[in-house]
Amino acid sequence: MRRFAALYAELDATTATTAKVDALKRYFASADPADAAWAVYFLAGGKPRQGVPTGVLRALACARAGIDDWLFEECYQAVGDLAETIAHVLPSAATRSDVGLAVWIEQRLLPLRDEPPEIQATRISQYWDELDAHERFLLTKLIGGGFRVGVSKLLVQRALAEWAGLDAKVIAQRMMGATDKTARPDAASFARLVSPDAQPGRDAGQPYPFFLAHPVEVPHAGFDAVLGPAGDWLVEWKYDGIRAQVVKRTGQVWIWSRGEELVTERFPEVVALAQAWPDGTVLDGEILVWSAGSERPAPFSLLQQRIGRRNLTKRILADAPVTFLAYDLLEQGGIDRRESAQHLRRTMLDALAAAVPQLSVSPLLRGSWPELAALRAQSRGRGVEGLMLKHRDAAYGSGRRKQTDAATGATTLAWWKWKIEPLTADAVLIYAQAGHGRRASVYTDYTFAVWSRTPRDAAEAQAVVEAIAARQPAEPEGLQLVAFAKAYGGLSDAEFKAVDRVIRQTTLEKFGPVRSVRPTLVFELGFEGLSRSTRHKSGIAVRFPRMLRIRHDKPLHEVDTLATLEALMQPGDTADEHDEL
C-alpha cells in the first residue's frame, strides 16, 4: 500500500505526461507482480465496489477525531472530498504497515463487504492506525469505491509497453476485459500482460480494443478539401444504442460493452443470434431496442430499462426486445482481420450476413457530400444521431488513435462521427452546489428551470421572482419556474468564477451544501434527448445536459417553457426510474 500511495501522490502532483509515464515505469519495475496487477486494474479504470457505506466511514472518522458531525461537514465543504477530509481529521497513526497492495485488497478490503457494521468499524479503525495521511486517503478511496486519478488507460498501456519493451497495441489487446467487475488480478495475469511471448495465452472470450471515431469539426462544405471525395468513405447511420463486441469462440458467446464490461447475461436475444455464427467470429456493432416491423430503433431511454434491471422478466423482454446490428468484422475463422482495409472487412461482413440470415448489418449510404448532408438532416426522424464516416482503406485501430498513411506518411483520422447538433433550450439557474476536488470552493453544479407556461409579459415573470425571493409558495395553477435539468460542464474556469460571484450575491437560502438563488442568470443548455418521466416534477428526463453559453442577452420572461421541451421529444420517448433529472 505504501508504494501505491506514493505512486498515487506522484501522479496526482503533475500534469506532465512524461513525468506520469516515468513514475508508472518506476513503480512497475519495483512492485511485487501481485501488487502491480491490482495497480493496473485500478489505474486503467477498474472500479472497486463500495465495501462500506460512506455514512459508516464518516461516523467512524468523527468518533476517532473526537469532533461533531457539523464540524466534519464544514471541513468536507471546504475540502470537497470525503476521503481527503477523513485523512485530515484523523489523529496520527500509531504504527506503519508494510503490507502490500494485493494483501490489502484480497485479505482485508474485499472481505469487509460481508461483515456487519460493527466489525467493519473495528477493522477500518485498526487499518487507519497503520497508515499515514496519504495512505489513509487512498485506503478510504478504495473502501468507498471512489478511486480515480489523472491517468488514462492509454497512459498506463504506454508505460507498461515502454517498461516491458513491447508494442503498446499488444498491451492494449492483452488488457481488454481486465477491468471488468468479474476480473481478479493476480501475479499470473500480470506476468501474461508483460510477457515477451507473442501468444502468452488468453481467455476464449477476450475481445479486441474498440476503435473510436473523432468528431467532425469542419462544415460539410469543406469536406472535399479535408476528407477528399465522398466515394472514398463508407458511410453509415450513427445509431444511439450500446456499442458492443460479440465474441463467438469454442461454441460460446460473450458480449462486451465499449466500457469493457461483460454484459452477456443482459442480452439473451443477442446470445441466441450469435449461436448461429461460425466459431472464431468477432463482430463490432450496436445493441438496440428494435421491435419487429418497426422502421426505426426505439429511443435509448427504452434500452436503459434493460440496463438498469436486475431481473429480466418476460414483460421486459417483450416490451424492450433488443437486437444486434453489426458494422464491422474483427475476427473470421479465428483469424484477426483488423489490419485488413475497411472495405475488405465490410465485404467479409456482408458475406457472413448472406450465410447467416439472423445477422443484421448496418446499411451503407451513398451520395455526394451535399446529398449525405441532406440525409444527416433526417437523423432525428430516423432515430439516429447522425452519420459515421469510415475511410475505405482504414484498418481497425485501437482507441481514438490517429493512423498514418503508408504511401504518404501523412497522419489521418480513419473514422469520423458526424453527429447532428444537440437539442437546445434556454433555462434559468435556480440552485447551485459547490464542485469537488479543485472546484471544491466554487459553485459549479447547477439546477435549471423553465416556465410552466409562457409569461404574459416581463412583469408577470418578475412577480414570480419576487414571490420566490419572499419565500411565498407557488400558486398551483399560476405561473411557475419548474426545475428540469442539472448540469456542471461546459463553462471555462473564468466563467465559473463569474457565475460563482453572482450565486453568492443572490443566495436566498442554504440547504446544507445547496444554495437556492434568485433567478437571474439565463443559460443555453444543450442535450442529446428528452424523455417523459413520472419521477420528476417537470415530467421530463434529460439526457447528457451541458451548458453551451451564458445568455446575458436573454431576458427572464423569454426563458423556454415545458411546452417547448415537450415539442422537442420524439414520439415514444419514455424514461424509466434510472434516468437523471
TORBAMAR-976982 format. One line per field, with one value per residue (C-alpha): x, y, z; residue number from 1. Coordinates in steps of 0.25 Angstrom, whole numbers. Example, Ala and Ser with C-alpha at 12.3 -4.5 7.8 and 13.67 -1.06 7.14 Angstrom:
<sites>
x 49 / 55 .
y -18 / -4 .
z 31 / 29 .
resi 1 / 2 .
</sites>
This chain:
<sites>
x 0 / 11 / 17 / 4 / 0 / 14 / 11 / -3 / 3 / 13 / 3 / -6 / 4 / 8 / 1 / 13 / 11 / 25 / 26 / 14 / 19 / 33 / 26 / 18 / 30 / 38 / 26 / 25 / 40 / 40 / 26 / 22 / 15 / 2 / 2 / 5 / -7 / -16 / -10 / -12 / -26 / -29 / -21 / -27 / -41 / -45 / -56 / -55 / -69 / -72 / -69 / -74 / -85 / -79 / -88 / -81 / -67 / -72 / -77 / -65 / -56 / -63 / -62 / -48 / -45 / -54 / -62 / -77 / -83 / -86 / -71 / -67 / -78 / -71 / -58 / -64 / -70 / -56 / -48 / -58 / -54 / -59 / -46 / -37 / -46 / -45 / -29 / -28 / -37 / -31 / -21 / -7 / -4 / 2 / 10 / 13 / 9 / 18 / 6 / 6 / -6 / -11 / -12 / -19 / -29 / -31 / -30 / -34 / -44 / -51 / -56 / -61 / -73 / -79 / -77 / -87 / -85 / -79 / -68 / -66 / -64 / -54 / -45 / -45 / -41 / -30 / -26 / -25 / -16 / -5 / -5 / -1 / -10 / -6 / -9 / -22 / -27 / -24 / -30 / -43 / -44 / -43 / -52 / -63 / -62 / -57 / -43 / -39 / -26 / -22 / -17 / -23 / -23 / -15 / -4 / -4 / -2 / 9 / 16 / 15 / 19 / 32 / 35 / 33 / 39 / 26 / 17 / 6 / -4 / 0 / -2 / -15 / -20 / -16 / -23 / -36 / -46 / -36 / -45 / -58 / -64 / -62 / -47 / -38 / -24 / -12 / 3 / 0 / -9 / 2 / 12 / 4 / 1 / 16 / 21 / 31 / 24 / 15 / 4 / 4 / -10 / -23 / -37 / -46 / -56 / -46 / -50 / -41 / -39 / -50 / -47 / -53 / -56 / -53 / -64 / -64 / -60 / -61 / -74 / -78 / -75 / -61 / -61 / -55 / -43 / -41 / -46 / -46 / -57 / -69 / -67 / -54 / -63 / -72 / -84 / -94 / -104 / -99 / -108 / -112 / -110 / -99 / -87 / -83 / -73 / -80 / -70 / -73 / -62 / -61 / -76 / -79 / -83 / -78 / -83 / -74 / -79 / -69 / -66 / -60 / -72 / -76 / -91 / -95 / -106 / -113 / -116 / -120 / -126 / -113 / -106 / -117 / -114 / -99 / -100 / -102 / -89 / -77 / -67 / -55 / -64 / -64 / -73 / -74 / -87 / -99 / -109 / -122 / -137 / -143 / -157 / -161 / -167 / -162 / -155 / -146 / -140 / -147 / -141 / -129 / -138 / -145 / -131 / -128 / -139 / -131 / -118 / -124 / -132 / -126 / -136 / -140 / -155 / -163 / -170 / -157 / -152 / -165 / -166 / -152 / -147 / -132 / -124 / -110 / -107 / -93 / -84 / -70 / -63 / -51 / -49 / -52 / -50 / -41 / -32 / -30 / -35 / -33 / -22 / -30 / -35 / -49 / -56 / -50 / -55 / -69 / -69 / -66 / -77 / -87 / -83 / -85 / -99 / -102 / -99 / -105 / -119 / -121 / -109 / -114 / -103 / -103 / -107 / -97 / -101 / -97 / -96 / -88 / -85 / -97 / -106 / -101 / -103 / -117 / -118 / -112 / -122 / -133 / -125 / -135 / -147 / -140 / -136 / -121 / -110 / -104 / -94 / -81 / -71 / -60 / -49 / -50 / -35 / -35 / -30 / -38 / -29 / -29 / -35 / -36 / -23 / -18 / -14 / -2 / -4 / 6 / 9 / 10 / 13 / 2 / -6 / -20 / -33 / -39 / -53 / -61 / -74 / -83 / -93 / -105 / -105 / -111 / -125 / -124 / -133 / -131 / -133 / -131 / -121 / -129 / -120 / -105 / -95 / -80 / -72 / -61 / -46 / -40 / -54 / -58 / -59 / -66 / -81 / -81 / -92 / -105 / -120 / -128 / -143 / -152 / -166 / -179 / -185 / -181 / -182 / -191 / -180 / -167 / -176 / -182 / -169 / -163 / -175 / -171 / -157 / -161 / -170 / -159 / -150 / -160 / -161 / -176 / -181 / -185 / -199 / -203 / -210 / -201 / -188 / -176 / -162 / -160 / -147 / -144 / -129 / -115 / -102 / -88 / -80 / -78 / -72 / -58 / -51 / -53 / -68 / -70 / -63 / -72 / -85 / -80 / -79 / -94 / -98 / -92 / -98 / -112 / -114 / -127 / -126 / -116 / -119 / -107 / -97 / -108 / -112 / -125 / -122 / -131 / -134 / -126 / -116 / -121 / -113 / -114 / -113 / -110 / -115 / -116 / -130 / -142 / -151 / -165 / -163 / -172 / -161 / -159 / -168 / -165 / -170 / -157 / -143 / -131 / -120 / -106 / -109 / -98 / -96 / -94 / -93 / -98 / -109 / -107 / -115 / -127 / -138 / -144 / -158 / -153 / -147 / -153 / -165 / -169 / -177 / -164 / -157 / -169 / -169 / -154 / -158 / -159 / -171 / -170 / -159 / -161 / -151 / -150 / -146 / -132 / -132 / -125 / -133 .
y 0 / 9 / 9 / 10 / 22 / 28 / 26 / 32 / 44 / 46 / 44 / 54 / 64 / 66 / 69 / 65 / 52 / 49 / 50 / 41 / 30 / 31 / 29 / 17 / 11 / 12 / 6 / -6 / -8 / -9 / -14 / -29 / -35 / -37 / -23 / -18 / -26 / -18 / -5 / -7 / -11 / 2 / 11 / 6 / 9 / -3 / 1 / -5 / -8 / 0 / -9 / 0 / 11 / 25 / 28 / 18 / 24 / 38 / 34 / 26 / 37 / 47 / 37 / 35 / 50 / 54 / 64 / 67 / 64 / 78 / 81 / 70 / 75 / 89 / 82 / 74 / 86 / 93 / 81 / 76 / 61 / 51 / 43 / 55 / 61 / 48 / 47 / 61 / 60 / 46 / 46 / 42 / 27 / 19 / 9 / 8 / -4 / -11 / -19 / -20 / -15 / -29 / -33 / -21 / -23 / -38 / -41 / -28 / -20 / -30 / -38 / -25 / -25 / -37 / -33 / -26 / -11 / -12 / -22 / -12 / -1 / -8 / -13 / 0 / 7 / -3 / -1 / 14 / 13 / 6 / 17 / 31 / 42 / 39 / 24 / 27 / 35 / 25 / 14 / 21 / 23 / 9 / 5 / 15 / 11 / 25 / 23 / 32 / 39 / 47 / 35 / 30 / 15 / 19 / 25 / 12 / 4 / 13 / 12 / -3 / -4 / 4 / -3 / -17 / -14 / -17 / -11 / -2 / -9 / -23 / -17 / -11 / -25 / -32 / -23 / -24 / -28 / -27 / -16 / -24 / -26 / -41 / -39 / -44 / -38 / -47 / -49 / -59 / -49 / -38 / -48 / -51 / -36 / -32 / -46 / -45 / -57 / -54 / -62 / -63 / -69 / -62 / -65 / -70 / -59 / -47 / -36 / -26 / -12 / -3 / 7 / 20 / 32 / 46 / 57 / 65 / 79 / 85 / 89 / 79 / 90 / 87 / 72 / 71 / 79 / 72 / 58 / 56 / 51 / 44 / 31 / 29 / 27 / 16 / 24 / 18 / 23 / 26 / 18 / 22 / 9 / 1 / -1 / -15 / -26 / -40 / -51 / -66 / -76 / -90 / -91 / -80 / -65 / -53 / -39 / -27 / -13 / -2 / 1 / -13 / -19 / -33 / -32 / -45 / -48 / -35 / -39 / -53 / -50 / -46 / -58 / -67 / -59 / -61 / -76 / -78 / -71 / -79 / -81 / -71 / -59 / -45 / -34 / -20 / -13 / -7 / -13 / -6 / -8 / -10 / -16 / -25 / -18 / -4 / 5 / 11 / 7 / 11 / 22 / 20 / 22 / 9 / 2 / 7 / -1 / -13 / -8 / -4 / -16 / -27 / -38 / -39 / -42 / -47 / -34 / -26 / -35 / -33 / -18 / -15 / -26 / -24 / -28 / -26 / -18 / -21 / -11 / -17 / -31 / -32 / -47 / -58 / -73 / -69 / -60 / -46 / -37 / -23 / -20 / -22 / -10 / -5 / -8 / -23 / -25 / -20 / -30 / -41 / -36 / -36 / -50 / -55 / -48 / -55 / -68 / -65 / -59 / -56 / -46 / -31 / -22 / -6 / -1 / 7 / 20 / 26 / 40 / 53 / 61 / 70 / 58 / 52 / 65 / 64 / 50 / 54 / 65 / 54 / 47 / 50 / 46 / 32 / 31 / 32 / 42 / 46 / 39 / 30 / 33 / 21 / 22 / 10 / 7 / 9 / -2 / -5 / 3 / 3 / 14 / 28 / 28 / 34 / 26 / 28 / 27 / 16 / 23 / 38 / 37 / 47 / 45 / 43 / 40 / 28 / 29 / 41 / 43 / 54 / 56 / 65 / 78 / 76 / 80 / 93 / 101 / 114 / 112 / 120 / 116 / 113 / 104 / 103 / 94 / 94 / 85 / 75 / 74 / 86 / 92 / 90 / 105 / 109 / 107 / 99 / 89 / 96 / 93 / 100 / 103 / 107 / 113 / 105 / 113 / 126 / 138 / 149 / 159 / 163 / 168 / 155 / 148 / 158 / 156 / 141 / 144 / 154 / 143 / 133 / 143 / 146 / 130 / 130 / 117 / 116 / 116 / 102 / 108 / 120 / 123 / 115 / 112 / 97 / 90 / 81 / 79 / 78 / 82 / 84 / 85 / 94 / 107 / 112 / 114 / 129 / 127 / 118 / 128 / 139 / 131 / 127 / 142 / 144 / 132 / 137 / 151 / 145 / 134 / 133 / 120 / 109 / 95 / 88 / 89 / 94 / 109 / 114 / 127 / 138 / 134 / 144 / 136 / 130 / 119 / 112 / 97 / 86 / 72 / 59 / 56 / 57 / 47 / 46 / 43 / 41 / 42 / 57 / 69 / 74 / 61 / 61 / 54 / 60 / 52 / 58 / 72 / 82 / 97 / 103 / 118 / 129 / 137 / 151 / 156 / 147 / 154 / 145 / 145 / 139 / 126 / 114 / 106 / 92 / 92 / 96 / 84 / 74 / 79 / 74 / 60 / 49 / 40 / 29 / 35 / 30 / 30 / 20 / 21 / 21 / 34 / 46 / 59 .
z 0 / 3 / -11 / -18 / -9 / -13 / -27 / -26 / -20 / -31 / -42 / -35 / -33 / -48 / -61 / -70 / -78 / -78 / -63 / -61 / -70 / -63 / -50 / -54 / -60 / -47 / -40 / -49 / -48 / -33 / -29 / -26 / -38 / -30 / -25 / -39 / -45 / -35 / -38 / -53 / -50 / -43 / -51 / -64 / -59 / -51 / -41 / -27 / -22 / -9 / 2 / 13 / 13 / 13 / 25 / 33 / 29 / 33 / 46 / 50 / 46 / 55 / 66 / 64 / 63 / 74 / 66 / 64 / 50 / 47 / 48 / 39 / 29 / 30 / 27 / 16 / 9 / 10 / 5 / -5 / -4 / 7 / 7 / 8 / 19 / 27 / 25 / 30 / 43 / 48 / 59 / 55 / 53 / 64 / 55 / 40 / 31 / 20 / 15 / 0 / -8 / -12 / 2 / 6 / -5 / -5 / 10 / 17 / 8 / 0 / 12 / 18 / 9 / 16 / 31 / 40 / 42 / 56 / 51 / 39 / 48 / 57 / 45 / 38 / 51 / 52 / 38 / 39 / 51 / 41 / 31 / 29 / 24 / 9 / 11 / 19 / 8 / -3 / 6 / 8 / -7 / -9 / 2 / -3 / -17 / -22 / -27 / -38 / -42 / -54 / -63 / -75 / -79 / -91 / -82 / -74 / -86 / -91 / -78 / -78 / -92 / -90 / -77 / -83 / -97 / -104 / -115 / -108 / -117 / -111 / -97 / -101 / -107 / -94 / -85 / -91 / -81 / -70 / -63 / -63 / -50 / -51 / -53 / -41 / -43 / -39 / -41 / -52 / -60 / -59 / -64 / -76 / -78 / -80 / -85 / -97 / -103 / -115 / -110 / -95 / -94 / -93 / -89 / -100 / -98 / -99 / -108 / -116 / -113 / -118 / -129 / -127 / -136 / -136 / -137 / -150 / -147 / -161 / -168 / -179 / -190 / -187 / -187 / -201 / -197 / -184 / -186 / -201 / -210 / -203 / -211 / -202 / -190 / -185 / -179 / -169 / -159 / -145 / -136 / -122 / -114 / -107 / -114 / -113 / -118 / -119 / -118 / -123 / -119 / -115 / -116 / -106 / -107 / -100 / -101 / -97 / -95 / -100 / -85 / -85 / -76 / -79 / -81 / -87 / -77 / -80 / -95 / -97 / -110 / -116 / -110 / -117 / -130 / -129 / -127 / -142 / -145 / -148 / -137 / -137 / -141 / -134 / -139 / -135 / -135 / -127 / -118 / -120 / -116 / -129 / -130 / -141 / -153 / -148 / -158 / -147 / -134 / -121 / -113 / -104 / -91 / -94 / -95 / -81 / -75 / -80 / -74 / -60 / -57 / -49 / -53 / -68 / -67 / -79 / -79 / -80 / -91 / -98 / -96 / -100 / -110 / -114 / -126 / -130 / -143 / -148 / -155 / -154 / -155 / -146 / -146 / -156 / -154 / -143 / -151 / -147 / -158 / -152 / -161 / -174 / -181 / -177 / -190 / -189 / -175 / -180 / -191 / -181 / -172 / -184 / -188 / -173 / -173 / -186 / -180 / -166 / -169 / -154 / -155 / -157 / -163 / -163 / -177 / -185 / -190 / -203 / -209 / -211 / -198 / -200 / -202 / -190 / -182 / -186 / -181 / -168 / -166 / -165 / -154 / -142 / -150 / -153 / -138 / -140 / -136 / -150 / -159 / -157 / -168 / -169 / -180 / -189 / -187 / -172 / -163 / -150 / -140 / -124 / -116 / -122 / -129 / -142 / -153 / -163 / -178 / -183 / -196 / -192 / -177 / -174 / -161 / -164 / -156 / -161 / -154 / -152 / -145 / -152 / -141 / -142 / -134 / -120 / -116 / -108 / -98 / -91 / -75 / -63 / -51 / -38 / -30 / -28 / -21 / -20 / -28 / -23 / -24 / -29 / -31 / -16 / -13 / -26 / -29 / -42 / -41 / -45 / -46 / -57 / -58 / -69 / -69 / -67 / -78 / -86 / -77 / -82 / -80 / -73 / -61 / -59 / -59 / -49 / -40 / -39 / -36 / -25 / -19 / -19 / -12 / -2 / 1 / -4 / -8 / -23 / -27 / -32 / -45 / -46 / -54 / -48 / -51 / -52 / -49 / -61 / -62 / -55 / -62 / -57 / -70 / -82 / -76 / -75 / -61 / -63 / -66 / -54 / -45 / -50 / -48 / -34 / -30 / -35 / -27 / -14 / -17 / -20 / -10 / -4 / 5 / 8 / 9 / 14 / 2 / -7 / -9 / -15 / -23 / -28 / -43 / -51 / -60 / -73 / -79 / -93 / -90 / -100 / -98 / -106 / -104 / -95 / -89 / -82 / -67 / -56 / -46 / -48 / -45 / -59 / -65 / -73 / -72 / -79 / -86 / -85 / -82 / -82 / -82 / -96 / -92 / -82 / -89 / -83 / -95 / -91 / -82 / -72 / -77 / -91 / -84 / -90 / -85 / -82 / -95 / -103 / -97 / -100 / -114 / -115 / -112 / -122 / -121 / -111 / -103 / -89 / -78 / -66 / -52 / -55 / -63 / -57 / -54 .
resi 1 / 2 / 3 / 4 / 5 / 6 / 7 / 8 / 9 / 10 / 11 / 12 / 13 / 14 / 15 / 16 / 17 / 18 / 19 / 20 / 21 / 22 / 23 / 24 / 25 / 26 / 27 / 28 / 29 / 30 / 31 / 32 / 33 / 34 / 35 / 36 / 37 / 38 / 39 / 40 / 41 / 42 / 43 / 44 / 45 / 46 / 47 / 48 / 49 / 50 / 51 / 52 / 53 / 54 / 55 / 56 / 57 / 58 / 59 / 60 / 61 / 62 / 63 / 64 / 65 / 66 / 67 / 68 / 69 / 70 / 71 / 72 / 73 / 74 / 75 / 76 / 77 / 78 / 79 / 80 / 81 / 82 / 83 / 84 / 85 / 86 / 87 / 88 / 89 / 90 / 91 / 92 / 93 / 94 / 95 / 96 / 97 / 98 / 99 / 100 / 101 / 102 / 103 / 104 / 105 / 106 / 107 / 108 / 109 / 110 / 111 / 112 / 113 / 114 / 115 / 116 / 117 / 118 / 119 / 120 / 121 / 122 / 123 / 124 / 125 / 126 / 127 / 128 / 129 / 130 / 131 / 132 / 133 / 134 / 135 / 136 / 137 / 138 / 139 / 140 / 141 / 142 / 143 / 144 / 145 / 146 / 147 / 148 / 149 / 150 / 151 / 152 / 153 / 154 / 155 / 156 / 157 / 158 / 159 / 160 / 161 / 162 / 163 / 164 / 165 / 166 / 167 / 168 / 169 / 170 / 171 / 172 / 173 / 174 / 175 / 176 / 177 / 178 / 179 / 180 / 181 / 182 / 183 / 184 / 185 / 186 / 187 / 188 / 189 / 190 / 191 / 192 / 193 / 194 / 195 / 196 / 197 / 198 / 199 / 200 / 201 / 202 / 203 / 204 / 205 / 206 / 207 / 208 / 209 / 210 / 211 / 212 / 213 / 214 / 215 / 216 / 217 / 218 / 219 / 220 / 221 / 222 / 223 / 224 / 225 / 226 / 227 / 228 / 229 / 230 / 231 / 232 / 233 / 234 / 235 / 236 / 237 / 238 / 239 / 240 / 241 / 242 / 243 / 244 / 245 / 246 / 247 / 248 / 249 / 250 / 251 / 252 / 253 / 254 / 255 / 256 / 257 / 258 / 259 / 260 / 261 / 262 / 263 / 264 / 265 / 266 / 267 / 268 / 269 / 270 / 271 / 272 / 273 / 274 / 275 / 276 / 277 / 278 / 279 / 280 / 281 / 282 / 283 / 284 / 285 / 286 / 287 / 288 / 289 / 290 / 291 / 292 / 293 / 294 / 295 / 296 / 297 / 298 / 299 / 300 / 301 / 302 / 303 / 304 / 305 / 306 / 307 / 308 / 309 / 310 / 311 / 312 / 313 / 314 / 315 / 316 / 317 / 318 / 319 / 320 / 321 / 322 / 323 / 324 / 325 / 326 / 327 / 328 / 329 / 330 / 331 / 332 / 333 / 334 / 335 / 336 / 337 / 338 / 339 / 340 / 341 / 342 / 343 / 344 / 345 / 346 / 347 / 348 / 349 / 350 / 351 / 352 / 353 / 354 / 355 / 356 / 357 / 358 / 359 / 360 / 361 / 362 / 363 / 364 / 365 / 366 / 367 / 368 / 369 / 370 / 371 / 372 / 373 / 374 / 375 / 376 / 377 / 378 / 379 / 380 / 381 / 382 / 383 / 384 / 385 / 386 / 387 / 388 / 389 / 390 / 391 / 392 / 393 / 394 / 395 / 396 / 397 / 398 / 399 / 400 / 401 / 402 / 403 / 404 / 405 / 406 / 407 / 408 / 409 / 410 / 411 / 412 / 413 / 414 / 415 / 416 / 417 / 418 / 419 / 420 / 421 / 422 / 423 / 424 / 425 / 426 / 427 / 428 / 429 / 430 / 431 / 432 / 433 / 434 / 435 / 436 / 437 / 438 / 439 / 440 / 441 / 442 / 443 / 444 / 445 / 446 / 447 / 448 / 449 / 450 / 451 / 452 / 453 / 454 / 455 / 456 / 457 / 458 / 459 / 460 / 461 / 462 / 463 / 464 / 465 / 466 / 467 / 468 / 469 / 470 / 471 / 472 / 473 / 474 / 475 / 476 / 477 / 478 / 479 / 480 / 481 / 482 / 483 / 484 / 485 / 486 / 487 / 488 / 489 / 490 / 491 / 492 / 493 / 494 / 495 / 496 / 497 / 498 / 499 / 500 / 501 / 502 / 503 / 504 / 505 / 506 / 507 / 508 / 509 / 510 / 511 / 512 / 513 / 514 / 515 / 516 / 517 / 518 / 519 / 520 / 521 / 522 / 523 / 524 / 525 / 526 / 527 / 528 / 529 / 530 / 531 / 532 / 533 / 534 / 535 / 536 / 537 / 538 / 539 / 540 / 541 / 542 / 543 / 544 / 545 / 546 / 547 / 548 / 549 / 550 / 551 / 552 / 553 / 554 / 555 / 556 / 557 / 558 / 559 / 560 / 561 / 562 / 563 / 564 / 565 / 566 / 567 / 568 / 569 / 570 / 571 / 572 / 573 / 574 / 575 / 576 / 577 / 578 / 579 / 580 / 581 .
</sites>
